């Protein structure tokens, strides 16, 4: 492992040597710096080791500075005698100075509430923002040459040469074959002119009025300078920075001003003399960099405390603290705050000012904004404009374009309606309501006759005022949802949307035509009766052509809203009625009830009889119950609305007409309201439902019935809609059609279970169990197989529930018990005696008698 590390270190040193030799006269690129830094990180080298190694391989101070800034993601290094400290302590310059793909994002994490409210503060805390100098740009023409600079002098044209010059600590360079020249403190442009004059004596054609050779001076590397940053900055001290550094770069390295520091009066001293004052607001608000001068070695940046700071709050785009200078006014402050918001009241502002004793309020009108100066601690408040309208009129309801409209004082209702595109065809013209606000904001309702408004009647076509609200009703809002319904022998029963002039034939056409069973000559129309104390409804008889062609008499009977049409079946026509056979029969499934007096024996004959595996004694008949739970009226109305909604949508092929759209909206609203109420009712009902505990007999019968229903095939029935009928199928097979046979009804299900040769015993027995059926055994025999009766068993109440649900109880006569017969598949149940047992017994009687006799003998002897 150690040998591998040495080999890697040798390769890395070789790479540095190659870089140093190939770039002795130019600054390394960002890609080259990134590559060196990445390899150093992979080898675990510390910043001090990297710096020392680069120095030993010939890298200049500027190149090492650029390398270390890149490695630490910093734009400057705080000066220190210790090299390791110089490499780690830094100002807060950007991490990737030339990464053009980086997205600038505002990041104020870590700022206190006070810092967030100071304008400009977040710029110096934004880690995604870079103020580091561009070290790879062309040499600026105003760059001041100083000690440590490496100059490249290139001569081109007829004469060609390249001369490398090193500026000494005294600011001088040694020109080969020419001598010493002082260049320190000169700009790069002045150095070019000086060297052209000096070197021109050695190279023909260099200089003069018509030169044939030219001279160019550039920097081989960027030196570092020391800058002192003092005052109210976050990190004051001496910083080692590239010579391209400006005042902004240096401030960013020091973390920017503190909360007490000035942003607008930053002073630059050079050689003890004030050179310039930097106002950061010029850059932050206007983008100006006039005073962002380039720093020189030994410069001092002083950030004093602010003099005036004010706060602006309310309806401006920047509600922050701003530093102001003398003679700056309210108008200047509003510009700093990026102007008013669109909701601002711009006519005046309010200033809260400290007087030294207490506070005072100044009310400044807009005309005096530019005349009113600001003082330290002022709080300028910009109010919000009112949300009311000066000239709004609202139109609601059946107008083409409802909404808000401008209305002048000379406009009337008809003028505003014209702006809205007029009234809709369904608008109710007899009355509209104009709501008008009084001076005290109380509301007044005015009745408006729209017919007279449209006719120009000035009594109703009145002038509008601001905040008037005109409500125009629709015909659809003022009546029930009109419908007609049809029942009987049609393909689609139910409710349909009503249309004026609709006939019976039109309604039947909507109902998909007549069934085959329909009678075209006997149709009833049932109509509501109004204002009649004796008549409940009016019945109208009608007839139509079976092919639905137009009948002359049909036109005479136009349907009215809520008419109900009944299409009767033809005389003698009967629909098929079905009965079912399930279980152990040769043929099971659905059978047609072919005659009115069909009996169980007839059905069993058609089903091919029973199979050998059938439990004939357990057969039973399942019949529809007479006690159906009727649907609520609201449920019927809901179903009707859903039918109406579907039919309304299907009424047009190309889409809903305007009338159908309005009707559909009303229907959907009612459906939603009813379903919502049904949901509430169901929750309330679930909370009040109480489970009823039936007796043991009912529990056993129910369990048998559930097992039967579970075994049914091809038939879906509900327990609440059907009841069980016990039959003696064995007797019916022996004597079909006799008194024991039962006549069938529509929907009856004959169920023949599979033979079950077991008998279940439960209740107050020692060990409830199921045992094999024995033809010769009695009930007591089966109970004995379950361990016998318990002491608390109520024997005389023992009963048997047969496979078909019949209950056979124990009978008693003259002290003798006659237990019921047990059949295959039966359930024997022994109830428990819940009455408390008497303590009276023979042993207790004998003991009591013996005590009485002993007492008597003792008393007799005492008397003698």
C-alpha positions, 0 to 999 in steps of 0.5 A: 500500500505504501509503495502504491502511495509513493508511486501515485505521489511521484506521478502527481509531482510529475504532473505538477512539474509538467504543468509548471513548465508548460504554463510558466508564462500563462495562468492555468485554466479552470479545467487544469486547476480542477484536475490538479485539485481532484487528484490531490483530494484523491491522494489525501493531500492537505492544503499545506502539502499541496501549496508547498509542493506547487512552490517546489515545482516552480509555480509562481505565487499568483498561480499558487494563489489561484490554485489554493482559491480554487481548492478552497472555493474561496476568492481570498486568503487572510494574511498570516505568518503560518502558510497553513493558516493562509491556505484555510482562512478566507474571505467569502468569495464565490466557489466557482467563479467562471462556472457559467452553467451554475444557476443563481439562486437566492439563499438567505439561510442563517440570516437573523430577522434583522439582517433579512430586513436590511437592504443589500445584506443578503447579497453578501450571505448568498452562497450562490452569488460570486464576486471573485475576480476573473483571473483569466481575462485579458490584462486590463489597460489600466492595470498598475504594474507592481513588484512581483509581476511577470511581464511578457514582451512580444515583438512582432512584425519584421522583427520578432522576439519574446522577452520575459521581464520580472518586476523587482521589489523596487519596481524595476525590470532588467531589459536584455541589452538595454538596461534597467527601467522603472515600471512600478506604479505605471499602467500596463499601457504606460509600460508599453509606451516606455518599453517601445521607446527603450527597446526601439533602439535595438529593433529596427522599425519599432516605433516611429511614424511608420513602424514595421514592427510592434510591441505588446505587453501582457502579464504572465501571471497575476500577483497577490496583494495585501488589503486591509479591511476594517470597520463594521465588517463581519471579518475585519483583517488583512487579506491576501487577494489577487491583484485584479481585485476590486473594492466589491471583491474585497468586501465580499471576502470580508463577509460584507458590512455588519448590521451597524455598518454603512452600505453607502459610505465605504472609504478607500485609503491609499498611502494614507490618503482618501482615494474614493468612496464606494456606494453599494446602492449604485451597484445594487439599484442601478448597476453602476460600477464607477467607484468599484476601483481596482485595489493596490497593495497596502490599500485600506477599506474602511466601513464606517457605521451608518448615519441614517437608516429608515424603514418603509412598510406597507404597499411597496415592492420592497418593505425593508430598511434603507440607508439614506444620505443627506438631502435624500427625500421620500421620493428617493426612498420610494424609488429604492423600494422599487416603487409602489405596489399596484394596490398602494394609495399613492396620494400620501404617506405617513412618517413616524419620527423620533423627536428625542423625547417621544414620537410624532406623526407626519402626513406627507402629500404626494406633491411634497414627496421630493421636498421631504427629507428623511431622518434616522429611525423614520418609519414610512408607511404606505397605505392600501387603496380602497377595494371599492369601485368608483363606477361598477355595476354588476349583472347577475343571472340570465344575461349573455355575459354576466359580470362587472361593467363600467357605468357612467352617470348618464347610462341607464339599465338598457345601456348596461344590458347592451354592453353585456350582450343583452338578455338570454332567451330564457330571461324572465321579463316580468320582474328583475331586482335592482339592489342599490346601496345607500349612502350609509351602505344599507341596501335597497331593492327596486323592482324592474319590469324588463319589458318596459326597460326594453321598450324605453319606459324611463320609469323602469329604465332608470339611471344606474349608480355605482355598486348597483346589482341587477339580478335577472331571473330565468324561466328555468329557475321559477318552475319545477323540472317538467317531466312525463313518465311512461309505464307498461309495455314499452322498451324503456320505462321511466321519466323523460324530459317534457317538451311543449306539444309532446304527444303520446307517440313522441313519448313512446318513441323516446321509450324505444318503442312498444313491446310485442305485448303492447296494445295500441288501442288501449292506452291511458294518460293520467293527468294531475287535477287542479282545484277539484275537491272531488277528483283525484286525477283525470284519466284519458284513454287514447290509441295510437298506430302500432307502427308509431305512424302519426295518428289523427286522434293522437294530435288532439291529446297533447301531453302536459307536465307530469302526465303518466302514460300507461301502455296496457298489454294485449288481452290474453298476453302473458309473460313467462313466469319462472320457477327453479329446482336446485339440489339433488334432482336429475335436471336443475335450473329454471323452469317455466310455470306452464299452468296456473295449478302446477304443483311440486309433484309436477315440477319434480316430474319435469325435473326427472325425479330425485337422485339417489343422493337426495335427502328427500325428507330435508327438501323444502320450498323457498318462496317470495315473502309478502312483506317487501320493504317498500322504497321510500318516495325520495328513493323513487324520486332519485331514480326518476331524476337519474333516469331524466339525467340520462335521457336528457344527455341522450336526447341529442346526438351533436351535444346538449342544447342550451335548454338541455344544458340548463335542465341537466344542471338543475337535475344534477344539483338535485341528485347531489342534494338527495344523495348527500342527505341519504348518506347522512340518514344512513349514518344516523340509522347505523348508529341507532340499529340494535341487534335483536337476539332471537331464541335458540330455535330461531338461531338454529333455523337461521343457520340452516337457512343460511346454509341452504341459501349458500348452496343455491346456484344460478339464483341470487336472492335476499333473505329478507325477500324470501321465506321457507316453506316446509314440505313433505317431499317423500309423501308428494313423491308417493302421491303426487297431486294429492292433498299433501302436494303444494301449488307453486307460485312464480319465483318458487325454488324447490331445494333438495339437499344432499343426504346427510347421515349425521345428526348434531346434538348440542345444548345442555349435554355433556359433550356436543357432537355430531354422530352417525344417524341410526334409523332405530335410535331414539332422541335419548340414544343420540343424547347419550352419545353426546354424554347424556343430559347435564344436571341442569338440562330441561329434558321435557323441552328437548326438540329436533330441528329437521333438515327442512327447518321444521321444529319437532318438540317433546310431548308429555302425557300423564308423566310420560315423555314422548321424544320426537323422531330424529331424521338424517341431517337433523339437529337435536337441542337440549335447553338449559333450565335457567330456574334456580334448583330447590334445596328440598331432598329426601335426605334433608327430610329424614334428617329433619324427622330424626331431629324432631323425634329425638327432641320429643323423647328428651322432653318426655323423659324430663316431664316424667 
